[in-house]
Amino acid sequence: MKGFQTISSSGFIFNLCITTILTIIFFYLVLSVQEDGEVNSFDPFTILDVDMNADTKTIKKAYKKMSLKYHPDKNQNNPSAEAMFMMVAKAYEALTDPESMENYKKYGNPDGKQSLEVSIGLPSFLLETGNRNLVLLFYLIFMVILVPFSVWKYYSDSSKYGEKDVMYDTYAWYHHTLNEHSIMKVLPETFAGSAEFRKANITTSAAEKKDITSTMSKVKSQMQKPKYMHPIVVKGNVLLHAHLLRKTAELSAKSKEDLSNMLKMSGSLIDAMISVCKHQDWIKTAINCIEFGQCIAQAVWTKDSQLLQLPHFTADDAKHCEKAKASQRATNLTQFIKIPDEDKKGMAYMSDQQKEDVLSCCKIYPQIAVDYQVYVDDDEDDKVYEGDLLTIEVCITRTNLKEGEKAGLVHAPLFPFPKAEAWWILCGTKEGKIITIDKVIDADRVVKHKIKFLAPKQGDYEFDLFVKSNAYLGLDHKQQIKLKTHDPSTLPQYKIHPEDAQLDDEPTLFEEMMAANIEEDSDSDDSDDEEEEEGIKELSAAERKKQELRNARKKAAGDDSDSDSDSDVEEVYTDK
């Protein structure tokens, strides 16, 4: 059914027609080249249609016959006949004139050696005089109208899109409608106003209006009171609620197509909503947007049980699981998966095949264990100081997978498109400020992700770490990260010895050599080489003297740490 809808769509039919037309043109050109564009080497016998052993009389007779046939007077305004007449003349000359015959034998042409020429075989109708104006007209239309229009169209369309291939108008709409207190129930209306499907959601016919009105009466009880009563937003809001509440069976074909178009772009649009929340530092709204994406993938809404994600489960089956005794009770998907298969409730009225489907899905749903490590790169000290580049390495392990296995696509039977499994990793403060939000798409059993940020001021901190699925409800993970930062002024301060500072200010060996070379101006190359060697020796001696002075200071500093004797050598490291 889905495949039939795809091939019956207007876009598919348009592409099929264009492909068919281009294919016909391609085969026509191939046949034309084979018939009219054959490329052969110069063969006078073939041109005159005589045998290779023909005598001069036979050649003259054939020439006379061919020249009469292709003479320009009998074939006016015929470029092909004119070209053939010239070839006949050259062929006759090659077979009767000694010099031309010799050139033909040596170079394959009666005119002698020829430069390489490459030409394109075109259909004959393009060369006819009567078609020249038509060909010129099509050329002008293509080069002056079609090509500039295509470039303008591509530029104008591409300039409308920003990050994640989402339109700038959509980002502006999200900035206008979202805020730090946006609850999940208002998100369908925000999503419905996206610029990507505004044209498609314009209601034109009375039948469409009746269909939307009828659907609204069925989903109105679960909808937040609309804030924007524009027909486009209302239609998108109603269609999206029909999907979330699983009431799409009675939708018209046009409404189902519009809904499918919305769901197809839901992944990138949800990411754009989260991106807006990240820029505005709204962690609660960002979490609501992630959970809204989960609801779209599984076709459930706020009052529905998470157990409806299981195949064949109904609201009554979910209630049966929620009212079971404590050891068998399950109010979310994680609890249901952990219950032994023989104790799972809600499947009393299912067939054996349906029960097997439920148990199989419980094995493919991701079950994760999350661990983290906090550290500072290239730092041997375990303490974290204010201003350090801090790294939080989050490790996600899919415990339901074996070593070497990879996660497959998301199990979302009511979502009409394949969806890859991914995880949102959020880190925020207790005050609700965002440190980072990252989407990690990795099918491996063990997934590692690093969060880097500067350590805050001295004090004790608690951060919230969220690991949330992009497509499943109830499989998320949350834990706290405790961090203590220290005052950087307690760190040992490095002091440079005055003599070391003075040595650092002195010119280097290379600088002294360059200065010596500039100052010296000798006419003798030998004397230059001797003076340069002496200069290098003197500089090497100076460098050795500097190194001996440094070693003496270090040794003096070491002796001072073992005895109480006075020393004029300052300590290199001091603690504040």
C-alpha positions, 0 to 999 in steps of 0.5 A: 500500500505504501509502495503504491502511494509512492509510485502514484505521487505527483513527484514520482510521476513527474520524475518518471516522465522526465526520465522517459523523455531523456531516455528516448532522446538518448537512444535517438541520438545513438541511432542517429550517430550510427546511421549518419555519423559513422567515422571512417578512414579515407578509402578511395575505393570505398568512396568510388565503389570500385574494386581494389584491382580496378583499372583506370577505365573502371575508375573513370567510369565510377567517378563520372557516375558519382560526380553526376550523382552528387554534383552541387547543381543537382543537390542545391542547399544540401551540405551532405551532397556537397561534402560527398562530391568533394570526397569523390573528387579526392578519391579519383585524384588519389587513384589517378594522380601519381603524387596523390597516390603516393601520399595516400599510400604513405599518409592515408590521404591524397593531400599528404600528412594531416593534423589530428581533427576531432569532430562530433557527429550530429544528426543531419537535420541539425545541419539542414538550412531550413532548420537553422533558425529553429536550432538557433531559437532553441539555443537562445531559449536554453542559454538565455532563459533556461540556464539563467532561470535554473541558476536563479531558482537554485540560488533562491531556494538554497538561500532559504535554508539554514542548518540541518536543511531547515528553512530560516522562516522555520527557525524564526517561527520556533524563536517566536513560539518557544520559550523556557516554559513551553510544555509538551502539549503546545509543541504540536502547534509549534511544529505545525507552523513550520515553513516546510509544509505551509504550502501543502497544508493550505486547505482549498476544497470543501472536502478537505475542510470537512475532513479536517473538521471531522478529525478535529472533533475526535482529537480536540479533547487531547489538544491544547487550546490553540493559540494561533487560529491560522488555517495552515497551523490548525490543519497541521496541528489536527493531522499531527494529533491524529497521528499521536492519538492513532486516529488516522484510519478515517483520514482522506487520501490527501490528508494522509499524504500531507501528514506523511510529508510532515512526519518525513521531515519531523527528524530534522525539524525536531533537531532544529527545535532543540537547537533553538532551545540550546541557543536560548539555554532552555534545558526543560524545553529542550527535554520536552522537544526530545520527548515530543520526538519520541511521541511522534516516532511511537504514535503515543501522546501524553496521557497514553501508557508507554506500553503502547509501544509494544506490538499488539498492545491496547490501552486495556492491555496496558491497564492490566499490566499497571494493576498487576501485583507488585512483582509483575507490575509495569508502568513503563517500558523498562519495568516491563522488559525486566519482568521475566517472560513467564510473568509478563502481563497484558498478553492473556488474550493474544495469540501465540504469534502475537506473544512471540512478537512482544517478547522479541521486541523486548529483546531489541529495545535498547537497554543501556548502562551509563557511566561517566568519568571527569578529568582534565587532559594532561594533568597528573593532579586529580584536583580540578581548578577554576579555568581548567578545560574539563572533560566529562567522558560519557560511556553508554553500553547497550546491555541487550547487545552482545560483543560485536553486535550493532543496533538496528533501526528503531521499532516504530511500526506506526512511523512511515519511514525508517529511523536510525537509533540515536541518543541525546546527551544533555548536561545542565546545571541545577538552575536549568542552564545548559552546558551541552546538548549533543546528538550521538548516532552510533550503532556500536554496543559501547558508545563514548562521547566527550563533553568539554567545558571550562571549570567554573569558579571555586566551589561544589557543584552538581550537574544533571546528566541526561541520556535520552533516546530519540525514538523510545519512551521510558528508556532514558537515563538520568544521574548527577555529576558532582564536581569540586573546583579549587582556587587556582592561586593555591597552585605552585607558582614558577619563578624565573631566576634573574640570571636565567631571565637575563640569559633569555634576553641575550641573542641566540647563537643563530642571531649572533652568527647572523649579526657577525656575518652582516658586520664582516665584509671581507673580499676573501672567501677563505678568510670568511670561512676561517673567521666564521669557524672561529666565531662558532667556536667562541659561541660554542664556548659561550653556550657551554659556559651558560650551561655550566652556570645553570648547572651550578645554580641547580646544584646550589639549590639542591644543596640548600634543601639539605642543609641550613647553610646560607645560600644566595641562590633563590628557590625556583618553586615557592608556594603562596 
